[in-house]
Amino acid sequence: MAIRRQRRPFPLVPLIISLLAVAAYGRLISDGTPATPSKSVLASPLSSAVIRLNSSSPATAEEEKCEQSYGFLPCTTTVLGNLFLVLTYGFLMFKAATYLSEGSELLLEVMGPGLVGGLLLPILGALPDALLVLVSGLSGTKETAQSQVLIGMGLLAGSTVFLVTLLWGTCVIVGKCDIGPDGLAIDSTDTKGFSLTGSGITTDAQTSYAARIMAISVLPFVIAQFPKMLKSQRWERLAILLALITSFALVLSYCLYQVFQPWIQKRKLAYAKHKHVISGILKHAQMEALGRLLNEDGTPNENVIRKLFYKIDMDGNRNLSRAELHALIIGINFEDIDFDKHDAVDKIMDDFDTSGNDTVEESEFIEGMKIWLNEAKNKVPASGAYSNKFVSDYHARTREEHDQLVDRSDEAVESVVNPGWYIAKAVGFLLLGSAICAAFADPLVDAVHNFSNATQIPSFFISFIALPLATNSSEAVSAIIFASRKKQRTCSLTFSEIYGGATMNNTLCLGVFLALIYFRDLTWDFSSEVLVILLVCVIMGLFTSFRTNFSLWTCIVAFLLYPLSLLVVYILDYQFGWS
């Protein structure tokens, strides 16, 4: 993402030390089996220190055993114990996704968006899901893999359905604006509340292209399911192989499309430039010694904002014209940022001119500045929102975001201060995120499998609901933040990334899953799950491919598709015996 998130230290080293200590002195969570002297010389004196989550009798415990991951990570056969493990490992997978995202942003800063943004970033974004899908059927016997691979299918289906239903609908709600007479959403105007037909969002035409790509990405599912539709097992392995090849061919095509047509990265760059203009105007007001822009309690100082308005209003008519705004921008030092001054004036007018009379009145200027100041406070909370310093920090942050996205040449890369350090730091984040994914993907799958056994809830439904929340949380937060700005350009970026995430799930993650099925000679028996993915992607794909305006009622359609997906799988599998 173009927006750099505030990094918080994660106590990974203390956690690992704690786990090693547990491995040295005994298991943190017992599977309920009594300790015997033959297992350890220290078993007897430490038996009272073991935390037992299983209250069953020894006879029952003999029947219910769990296997420790890597020989030392905790395991249990109880409901609460496995719930704790699922939450713990899920949080670690969330942190892994965060590290991968931050490492990608650092690489983007040095290398530019063309190759990195188009080829590397989509793959890294899908890496946590892909690894979980891989380990779900990689270890154990063929019978064990066949039972656990349902977790991978649950994650695969759950991630895609989550993105295009729950997250899609949420972004429509937070990004809604009033719909004008022409049927288009009016930027930054939200006065009709939750009117199902009077409010909504508008995206651009390129966003609908991303939706069409998502709809096309379900082709490998159709190929893999084709023998089942014909009720023939003769061509099943050939169909799996063809679907596998098609999946990775689509991944390559999609990445190359992003490399040679990087319109998403260009859109981020345009937005970053606009934010830098905002921060430049705030910094200019601060440097003009007009007073503090924020009061002691952190609220915008309207008196100082009025002084700035009067200073810009050169003819004294209490309205800011385009010429006066253009003069303001020319008079501000934006360092070496190159942008169209007239386009910047247009964007400022879009932010401030709510009456649509092509001038900025005093009240409109005050309200617009309040929105800018609140955005600045939310962007740099660590610098002290009530001090003058936060304006300078916000200006520096927006400049940094611009530098991350600008399309540099090879010579421009050398001008980056200490690029070697940036590359080393980026590689460190990427390696750390990949290592956490690789280390805790298998324990998470085991915990979900054990939780399923303990609760008698099918593992598909657990992985469908729970795992996407861990692996997609970072992308979901970023998408909601962008949509909340209530602009057509930011909503377009938000929904483009949602469709892109679903596309990578349907291609890269499915390709990994199909490779497991083919090379481990597992049975392809996921008719109801495939049907759910096809229904959701095709319905939402067709629904969003040929329109750019979405009233608020459309979020209800998206939200209803999520429980409907679960209901369809339950009825087809457990009432009609499809799988």
C-alpha positions as CSV (number, residue, x, y, z in Angstrom):
1,M,0.0,0.0,0.0
2,A,1.0,3.5,-0.5
3,I,0.2,4.5,3.0
4,R,3.1,3.6,5.4
5,R,1.7,2.2,8.6
6,Q,3.2,3.1,11.9
7,R,5.5,0.2,12.9
8,R,5.2,-1.2,16.4
9,P,7.7,-3.5,17.9
10,F,6.7,-7.1,18.1
11,P,8.1,-9.2,21.0
12,L,9.0,-12.1,18.8
13,V,12.3,-12.9,20.4
14,P,10.8,-13.2,24.0
15,L,8.0,-15.4,22.6
16,I,10.6,-17.8,21.0
17,I,12.6,-17.9,24.1
18,S,9.5,-18.7,26.1
19,L,8.7,-21.6,23.8
20,L,12.2,-22.9,24.0
21,A,12.0,-22.8,27.8
22,V,8.8,-24.7,27.6
23,A,10.5,-27.3,25.4
24,A,13.3,-27.7,27.9
25,Y,11.2,-28.1,31.0
26,G,8.1,-29.8,29.7
27,R,5.0,-29.2,27.6
28,L,3.1,-26.1,28.3
29,I,-0.2,-27.7,27.3
30,S,-0.7,-31.4,28.0
31,D,-2.7,-33.7,25.8
32,G,-4.1,-35.4,28.9
33,T,-1.9,-38.4,29.0
34,P,-0.2,-39.2,32.3
35,A,3.5,-38.6,32.4
36,T,5.6,-41.8,32.8
37,P,9.1,-42.2,34.1
38,S,10.2,-43.7,30.8
39,K,9.6,-40.4,29.0
40,S,11.8,-38.2,31.1
41,V,13.8,-38.4,34.2
42,L,12.2,-35.1,35.3
43,A,8.7,-36.3,34.6
44,S,7.7,-37.0,38.1
45,P,8.9,-33.8,39.9
46,L,7.5,-31.6,37.1
47,S,4.1,-33.4,36.6
48,S,2.4,-31.0,39.0
49,A,3.7,-28.0,37.0
50,V,2.1,-29.1,33.7
51,I,-1.0,-27.1,32.7
52,R,-3.6,-29.7,31.8
53,L,-6.3,-28.5,29.6
54,N,-7.9,-31.9,29.3
55,S,-10.1,-33.1,32.2
56,S,-10.8,-36.5,30.8
57,S,-9.8,-39.7,32.5
58,P,-6.6,-41.5,31.6
59,A,-8.6,-44.1,29.6
60,T,-10.2,-41.4,27.5
61,A,-6.8,-39.7,27.1
62,E,-5.3,-42.8,25.7
63,E,-7.9,-42.6,22.9
64,E,-7.5,-38.8,22.3
65,K,-3.8,-38.0,21.7
66,C,-2.4,-35.0,19.9
67,E,1.0,-34.7,18.3
68,Q,3.3,-31.8,19.1
69,S,4.4,-29.7,16.1
70,Y,8.2,-29.9,15.6
71,G,8.3,-32.0,18.8
72,F,8.1,-29.1,21.2
73,L,5.2,-26.7,20.4
74,P,2.2,-27.2,22.6
75,C,-0.9,-29.2,21.7
76,T,-4.1,-30.3,23.3
77,T,-7.3,-32.2,22.6
78,T,-9.7,-29.8,24.4
79,V,-11.9,-27.1,22.9
80,L,-10.5,-24.1,24.9
81,G,-6.9,-25.3,24.5
82,N,-7.2,-25.5,20.7
83,L,-9.1,-22.2,20.5
84,F,-6.2,-20.6,22.4
85,L,-3.7,-22.1,19.9
86,V,-5.7,-21.1,16.9
87,L,-5.8,-17.5,18.1
88,T,-2.1,-17.5,19.0
89,Y,-0.9,-18.9,15.7
90,G,-3.5,-16.8,13.8
91,F,-2.0,-13.7,15.4
92,L,1.5,-14.8,14.3
93,M,0.3,-15.2,10.8
94,F,-1.2,-11.7,10.9
95,K,2.2,-10.3,12.0
96,A,3.9,-12.3,9.2
97,A,1.5,-10.7,6.7
98,T,2.3,-7.2,8.2
99,Y,6.1,-7.8,7.9
100,L,5.7,-8.9,4.3
101,S,3.7,-5.8,3.5
102,E,6.2,-3.5,5.1
103,G,9.2,-5.2,3.4
104,S,7.4,-4.8,0.1
105,E,6.9,-1.0,0.7
106,L,10.6,-0.5,1.4
107,L,11.5,-2.3,-1.8
108,L,9.0,-0.2,-3.6
109,E,10.8,2.9,-2.3
110,V,14.1,1.9,-3.8
111,M,13.2,0.0,-7.0
112,G,10.0,1.7,-8.1
113,P,6.5,0.3,-8.8
114,G,7.0,-1.2,-12.3
115,L,8.6,-4.5,-11.6
116,V,8.2,-4.7,-7.8
117,G,4.7,-3.4,-7.7
118,G,3.5,-5.5,-10.6
119,L,5.3,-8.8,-10.1
120,L,6.6,-9.1,-6.6
121,L,3.9,-7.4,-4.4
122,P,0.9,-9.5,-5.6
123,I,2.8,-12.7,-4.9
124,L,4.0,-11.5,-1.5
125,G,0.5,-10.4,-0.6
126,A,-0.8,-14.0,-1.2
127,L,2.1,-15.7,0.4
128,P,0.5,-16.4,3.9
129,D,-2.6,-18.0,2.3
130,A,-0.5,-19.9,-0.2
131,L,1.7,-21.4,2.6
132,L,-1.3,-22.4,4.7
133,V,-2.8,-24.1,1.7
134,L,0.5,-25.9,1.0
135,V,1.0,-27.3,4.5
136,S,-2.6,-28.4,4.8
137,G,-1.8,-31.4,2.7
138,L,1.9,-31.6,2.6
139,S,2.7,-33.7,5.7
140,G,1.5,-37.0,7.1
141,T,0.1,-40.0,5.3
142,K,-2.1,-39.8,2.3
143,E,-5.1,-40.4,4.5
144,T,-4.1,-37.6,6.9
145,A,-3.4,-35.2,4.0
146,Q,-6.8,-36.0,2.5
147,S,-8.6,-35.1,5.7
148,Q,-6.5,-32.0,6.4
149,V,-6.5,-30.6,2.9
150,L,-10.1,-29.5,3.5
151,I,-8.6,-26.8,5.8
152,G,-6.7,-25.5,2.8
153,M,-9.9,-25.5,0.7
154,G,-11.7,-23.7,3.5
155,L,-9.1,-21.0,3.6
156,L,-9.1,-20.7,-0.2
157,A,-12.8,-20.3,-0.4
158,G,-13.1,-18.2,2.8
159,S,-10.5,-15.7,1.7
160,T,-12.1,-15.1,-1.6
161,V,-15.6,-14.9,-0.3
162,F,-14.5,-12.6,2.6
163,L,-12.9,-10.1,0.2
164,V,-15.7,-9.8,-2.2
165,T,-18.6,-9.9,0.3
166,L,-17.9,-8.7,3.8
167,L,-15.0,-6.4,3.0
168,W,-16.6,-5.2,-0.2
169,G,-19.8,-4.3,1.6
170,T,-18.0,-2.7,4.5
171,C,-16.1,-0.4,2.0
172,V,-19.3,0.6,0.4
173,I,-20.7,1.7,3.8
174,V,-17.6,3.6,4.9
175,G,-17.0,5.2,1.5
176,K,-20.6,6.2,0.8
177,C,-21.5,9.7,-0.4
178,D,-24.7,11.4,-1.6
179,I,-25.7,10.4,-5.1
180,G,-26.4,13.4,-7.3
181,P,-29.0,13.9,-10.0
182,D,-26.6,12.4,-12.6
183,G,-26.4,9.2,-10.6
184,L,-22.8,9.8,-9.5
185,A,-21.6,9.9,-5.9
186,I,-20.6,13.5,-4.8
187,D,-17.2,13.4,-3.2
188,S,-17.0,14.2,0.5
189,T,-20.7,14.8,0.7
190,D,-22.6,12.5,3.1
191,T,-25.8,14.1,4.2
192,K,-28.4,11.4,3.4
193,G,-27.3,9.0,6.1
194,F,-28.0,5.4,5.3
195,S,-30.4,6.0,2.4
196,L,-30.3,2.8,0.4
197,T,-30.8,4.6,-2.9
198,G,-29.7,8.1,-2.1
199,S,-26.2,7.3,-1.1
200,G,-23.4,5.1,-2.5
201,I,-20.0,5.1,-4.2
202,T,-18.7,5.7,-7.7
203,T,-15.6,4.1,-9.1
204,D,-13.7,4.6,-12.4
205,A,-13.8,2.4,-15.5
206,Q,-10.4,0.8,-14.8
207,T,-11.8,-0.6,-11.5
208,S,-14.4,-2.5,-13.5
209,Y,-11.5,-4.0,-15.6
210,A,-10.1,-5.4,-12.3
211,A,-13.5,-7.0,-11.6
212,R,-13.6,-8.6,-15.0
213,I,-10.1,-10.1,-14.4
214,M,-11.4,-11.5,-11.1
215,A,-14.4,-13.1,-12.9
216,I,-12.0,-14.7,-15.5
217,S,-9.7,-16.0,-12.7
218,V,-12.3,-18.7,-11.8
219,L,-11.5,-20.6,-15.0
220,P,-9.1,-23.1,-13.3
221,F,-12.0,-24.1,-10.9
222,V,-14.2,-24.9,-13.9
223,I,-11.5,-27.0,-15.5
224,A,-10.8,-29.0,-12.3
225,Q,-14.5,-29.5,-11.8
226,F,-15.3,-30.5,-15.3
227,P,-15.0,-34.4,-14.9
228,K,-17.2,-34.1,-11.8
229,M,-19.9,-32.3,-13.8
230,L,-19.7,-35.2,-16.4
231,K,-19.7,-37.7,-13.5
232,S,-16.6,-39.3,-14.9
233,Q,-13.4,-40.2,-13.0
234,R,-11.5,-41.1,-16.2
235,W,-10.1,-37.7,-16.9
236,E,-9.9,-36.4,-13.4
237,R,-6.1,-36.3,-13.1
238,L,-5.7,-34.8,-16.5
239,A,-8.2,-32.1,-15.6
240,I,-6.3,-31.3,-12.4
241,L,-3.1,-31.0,-14.3
242,L,-4.7,-28.7,-16.9
243,A,-6.2,-26.6,-14.1
244,L,-2.8,-26.4,-12.4
245,I,-1.1,-25.2,-15.6
246,T,-3.9,-22.7,-16.2
247,S,-3.7,-21.3,-12.7
248,F,0.0,-20.5,-12.9
249,A,-0.3,-19.2,-16.4
250,L,-3.0,-16.8,-15.2
251,V,-0.7,-15.7,-12.3
252,L,2.1,-14.9,-14.7
253,S,-0.3,-13.1,-17.1
254,Y,-1.8,-11.0,-14.2
255,C,1.6,-10.0,-12.9
256,L,2.9,-9.1,-16.3
257,Y,-0.2,-7.0,-16.9
258,Q,0.6,-5.1,-13.7
259,V,4.2,-4.6,-14.8
260,F,3.4,-3.2,-18.3
261,Q,0.1,-1.5,-17.3
262,P,0.8,-0.3,-13.7
263,W,-2.3,1.9,-13.5
264,I,-2.9,0.9,-9.8
265,Q,0.6,2.2,-8.9
266,K,0.1,5.3,-10.9
267,R,-3.2,5.9,-9.1
268,K,-1.5,5.6,-5.8
269,L,1.2,8.0,-7.0
270,A,-1.4,10.6,-7.9
271,Y,-3.0,10.3,-4.5
272,A,0.3,10.6,-2.8
273,K,1.0,13.9,-4.7
274,H,-2.3,15.3,-3.6
275,K,-1.6,14.5,0.0
276,H,1.7,16.2,-0.3
277,V,0.0,19.4,-1.5
278,I,-2.3,19.2,1.5
279,S,0.7,18.9,3.9
280,G,2.5,21.7,2.1
281,I,-0.4,24.1,2.6
282,L,-0.6,23.2,6.3
283,K,3.2,23.6,6.7
284,H,3.0,27.0,4.9
285,A,0.3,28.2,7.3
286,Q,2.5,27.1,10.2
287,M,5.6,28.8,8.9
288,E,3.7,32.1,8.2
289,A,3.5,32.5,12.1
290,L,-0.3,32.8,11.9
291,G,-0.6,30.8,15.1
292,R,-1.1,27.2,16.2
293,L,-3.4,25.3,13.9
294,L,-4.6,23.1,16.8
295,N,-5.9,24.1,20.2
296,E,-4.6,22.6,23.5
297,D,-7.3,19.9,23.4
298,G,-6.3,18.9,19.8
299,T,-9.3,20.5,18.1
300,P,-8.7,22.7,15.0
301,N,-8.1,26.4,15.8
302,E,-10.7,28.2,13.7
303,N,-9.3,31.7,14.4
304,V,-5.9,30.7,12.9
305,I,-7.7,29.0,9.9
306,R,-9.6,32.3,9.3
307,K,-6.3,34.3,9.3
308,L,-5.0,31.9,6.7
309,F,-8.2,32.4,4.6
310,Y,-7.9,36.1,4.8
311,K,-4.2,35.9,3.8
312,I,-5.1,33.8,0.7
313,D,-8.1,36.0,-0.2
314,M,-6.1,38.8,-1.9
315,D,-9.1,40.7,-3.3
316,G,-11.0,40.6,0.0
317,N,-14.3,39.3,-1.4
318,R,-14.4,36.5,1.2
319,N,-14.3,33.8,-1.6
320,L,-11.2,32.0,-2.8
321,S,-11.0,31.8,-6.6
322,R,-9.0,29.3,-8.6
323,A,-6.4,32.0,-9.4
324,E,-5.9,32.7,-5.7
325,L,-5.5,29.0,-4.9
326,H,-3.1,28.7,-7.9
327,A,-1.0,31.6,-6.5
328,L,-0.9,29.9,-3.1
329,I,0.4,26.7,-4.5
330,I,3.1,28.5,-6.6
331,G,4.2,30.3,-3.5
332,I,4.8,27.1,-1.5
333,N,8.1,25.3,-1.8
334,F,7.4,21.6,-2.6
335,E,11.0,20.7,-3.0
336,D,11.5,18.8,-6.2
337,I,8.1,17.2,-6.3
338,D,6.8,17.6,-9.9
339,F,3.1,17.9,-10.3
340,D,0.5,19.7,-12.4
341,K,-0.4,22.9,-10.4
342,H,-3.8,23.3,-12.2
343,D,-4.6,19.6,-11.3
344,A,-3.7,20.4,-7.7
345,V,-6.1,23.3,-7.7
346,D,-8.9,21.0,-9.1
347,K,-8.3,18.6,-6.3
348,I,-8.4,21.3,-3.7
349,M,-11.6,22.6,-5.1
350,D,-13.0,19.0,-5.0
351,D,-12.1,18.9,-1.3
352,F,-13.4,22.3,-0.3
353,D,-16.1,23.5,-2.7
354,T,-19.1,21.6,-1.3
355,S,-21.6,24.1,-2.8
356,G,-20.4,23.6,-6.3
357,N,-20.1,27.3,-7.2
358,D,-16.4,27.0,-8.3
359,T,-15.3,29.2,-5.4
360,V,-14.3,28.4,-1.8
361,E,-16.3,30.3,0.8
362,E,-15.0,31.0,4.3
363,S,-17.2,28.4,5.9
364,E,-16.2,25.8,3.3
365,F,-12.5,26.6,3.8
366,I,-12.8,26.2,7.6
367,E,-14.6,22.8,7.3
368,G,-12.1,21.6,4.7
369,M,-9.1,22.6,6.8
370,K,-10.6,20.7,9.8
371,I,-10.8,17.6,7.7
372,W,-7.2,18.0,6.5
373,L,-6.0,18.6,10.1
374,N,-7.8,15.6,11.5
375,E,-6.3,13.5,8.7
376,A,-2.9,14.8,9.6
377,K,-3.4,14.0,13.3
378,N,-4.5,10.4,12.4
379,K,-1.5,10.0,10.1
380,V,1.2,11.0,12.6
381,P,-0.2,10.3,16.1
382,A,3.2,9.5,17.6
383,S,4.6,13.0,17.0
384,G,2.2,14.8,19.3
385,A,-1.1,15.9,17.8
386,Y,-1.2,19.1,19.9
387,S,2.2,20.5,19.0
388,N,3.4,22.4,15.9
389,K,5.8,19.5,15.2
390,F,3.0,17.3,13.8
391,V,2.6,19.5,10.7
392,S,6.2,19.1,9.8
393,D,6.0,15.4,10.5
394,Y,3.0,15.0,8.3
395,H,4.7,16.9,5.5
396,A,7.8,14.7,5.8
397,R,5.5,11.6,5.8
398,T,3.7,12.5,2.7
399,R,7.0,13.3,0.9
400,E,8.2,9.8,2.0
401,E,5.0,8.2,0.6
402,H,5.5,10.0,-2.7
403,D,9.1,8.8,-2.9
404,Q,7.9,5.2,-2.4
405,L,5.7,5.4,-5.4
406,V,7.4,7.6,-7.9
407,D,8.5,5.7,-11.1
408,R,12.3,6.1,-10.9
409,S,14.8,5.5,-13.5
410,D,18.0,3.5,-12.8
411,E,19.9,6.7,-12.2
412,A,17.3,8.0,-9.8
413,V,17.6,4.9,-7.7
414,E,21.2,5.8,-7.0
415,S,20.0,9.2,-5.6
416,V,18.2,7.5,-2.7
417,V,20.0,8.1,0.6
418,N,21.7,4.8,1.6
419,P,19.8,2.5,-0.7
420,G,21.8,-0.5,0.5
421,W,20.3,0.0,4.0
422,Y,16.8,0.2,2.6
423,I,17.3,-3.0,0.6
424,A,18.8,-4.8,3.6
425,K,15.9,-3.7,5.8
426,A,13.3,-4.7,3.2
427,V,14.9,-8.1,2.8
428,G,15.0,-8.5,6.6
429,F,11.3,-7.8,6.8
430,L,10.5,-10.2,3.9
431,L,12.7,-13.0,5.4
432,L,11.2,-12.5,8.9
433,G,7.6,-12.5,7.5
434,S,8.3,-15.6,5.3
435,A,10.0,-17.4,8.2
436,I,7.1,-16.8,10.5
437,C,4.7,-18.0,7.8
438,A,6.7,-21.1,7.2
439,A,7.2,-21.9,10.9
440,F,3.7,-21.4,12.1
441,A,1.5,-22.4,9.1
442,D,1.7,-26.1,10.0
443,P,1.0,-25.7,13.7
444,L,-2.0,-23.5,12.8
445,V,-3.4,-26.1,10.5
446,D,-2.9,-28.8,13.2
447,A,-4.6,-26.6,15.8
448,V,-7.6,-26.0,13.4
449,H,-7.8,-29.8,12.8
450,N,-7.7,-30.6,16.5
451,F,-10.2,-27.9,17.3
452,S,-12.5,-29.4,14.6
453,N,-12.1,-32.9,16.2
454,A,-12.8,-31.5,19.7
455,T,-15.9,-29.5,18.7
456,Q,-17.2,-31.9,16.0
457,I,-17.4,-28.9,13.7
458,P,-16.2,-29.6,10.2
459,S,-12.7,-28.1,9.6
460,F,-13.9,-26.5,6.4
461,F,-16.2,-24.1,8.3
462,I,-13.6,-23.2,10.9
463,S,-11.0,-22.4,8.3
464,F,-13.6,-20.7,6.1
465,I,-14.5,-18.2,8.9
466,A,-11.4,-17.9,11.1
467,L,-8.3,-18.1,8.9
468,P,-9.1,-15.3,6.4
469,L,-9.4,-12.9,9.4
470,A,-5.8,-13.6,10.2
471,T,-4.3,-13.6,6.7
472,N,-6.3,-10.7,5.3
473,S,-6.6,-8.3,8.2
474,S,-3.8,-6.0,7.0
475,E,-5.3,-5.6,3.6
476,A,-8.8,-5.2,5.0
477,V,-7.6,-2.3,7.3
478,S,-5.8,-0.5,4.5
479,A,-8.9,-0.9,2.2
480,I,-11.3,0.5,4.8
481,I,-9.0,3.5,5.5
482,F,-8.8,4.3,1.8
483,A,-12.6,4.0,1.3
484,S,-13.3,6.2,4.4
485,R,-11.9,9.2,2.5
486,K,-15.1,9.3,0.5
487,K,-13.5,10.1,-2.8
488,Q,-14.0,8.4,-6.2
489,R,-10.3,8.0,-6.8
490,T,-9.7,6.4,-3.3
491,C,-12.7,4.1,-3.7
492,S,-11.4,3.1,-7.1
493,L,-8.1,2.1,-5.6
494,T,-9.8,0.3,-2.7
495,F,-12.0,-1.9,-4.8
496,S,-9.2,-2.5,-7.4
497,E,-7.1,-4.0,-4.6
498,I,-10.0,-6.1,-3.3
499,Y,-10.5,-7.6,-6.8
500,G,-6.7,-8.1,-7.1
501,G,-6.6,-10.0,-3.8
502,A,-9.4,-12.3,-4.9
503,T,-7.7,-12.8,-8.3
504,M,-4.5,-14.0,-6.6
505,N,-6.5,-16.4,-4.4
506,N,-8.2,-17.9,-7.4
507,T,-4.9,-18.3,-9.3
508,L,-1.8,-18.6,-7.1
509,C,-3.4,-20.1,-4.0
510,L,-5.5,-22.4,-6.1
511,G,-2.4,-23.4,-8.1
512,V,-0.6,-24.5,-4.9
513,F,-3.7,-26.4,-3.8
514,L,-4.0,-28.2,-7.2
515,A,-0.3,-29.1,-7.0
516,L,-1.0,-30.8,-3.7
517,I,-3.9,-32.7,-5.2
518,Y,-2.0,-33.8,-8.3
519,F,1.5,-34.7,-6.8
520,R,0.1,-36.4,-3.7
521,D,-2.5,-38.2,-5.7
522,L,-5.4,-36.9,-3.5
523,T,-9.0,-37.0,-4.4
524,W,-10.6,-33.9,-5.9
525,D,-13.9,-34.0,-4.0
526,F,-14.8,-30.3,-3.4
527,S,-17.9,-29.8,-5.6
528,S,-19.9,-27.7,-3.1
529,E,-16.9,-25.6,-2.2
530,V,-16.0,-24.9,-5.8
531,L,-19.7,-24.0,-6.5
532,V,-19.6,-21.4,-3.8
533,I,-16.5,-19.8,-5.1
534,L,-17.9,-19.8,-8.6
535,L,-21.2,-18.3,-7.5
536,V,-19.7,-15.5,-5.4
537,C,-17.0,-14.5,-7.9
538,V,-19.3,-14.7,-11.0
539,I,-22.2,-12.9,-9.3
540,M,-19.9,-10.1,-7.9
541,G,-17.8,-10.1,-11.0
542,L,-20.7,-9.6,-13.4
543,F,-22.3,-7.2,-10.9
544,T,-19.3,-4.9,-10.8
545,S,-17.8,-5.4,-14.3
546,F,-20.3,-3.3,-16.2
547,R,-21.2,-0.5,-13.8
548,T,-19.3,2.1,-11.8
549,N,-22.1,3.4,-9.5
550,F,-23.1,1.4,-6.5
551,S,-26.0,2.5,-4.2
552,L,-25.9,1.6,-0.6
553,W,-28.3,-1.3,-1.1
554,T,-25.7,-3.2,-3.0
555,C,-23.8,-3.8,0.2
556,I,-26.8,-5.8,1.4
557,V,-26.4,-8.1,-1.6
558,A,-22.7,-8.6,-0.8
559,F,-23.3,-9.2,2.9
560,L,-26.0,-11.8,2.2
561,L,-23.7,-13.8,-0.1
562,Y,-21.4,-14.7,2.9
563,P,-23.9,-16.6,5.0
564,L,-25.5,-18.0,1.9
565,S,-22.1,-19.5,0.9
566,L,-21.9,-21.3,4.2
567,L,-25.5,-22.5,3.9
568,V,-25.0,-23.8,0.4
569,V,-21.9,-25.9,1.4
570,Y,-23.8,-27.3,4.5
571,I,-26.9,-28.3,2.5
572,L,-25.0,-29.8,-0.4
573,D,-22.5,-31.7,1.7
574,Y,-24.5,-32.7,4.7
575,Q,-28.0,-33.0,3.3
576,F,-27.3,-34.2,-0.3
577,G,-23.9,-35.8,0.3
578,W,-22.0,-34.0,-2.5
579,S,-18.6,-34.4,-0.8
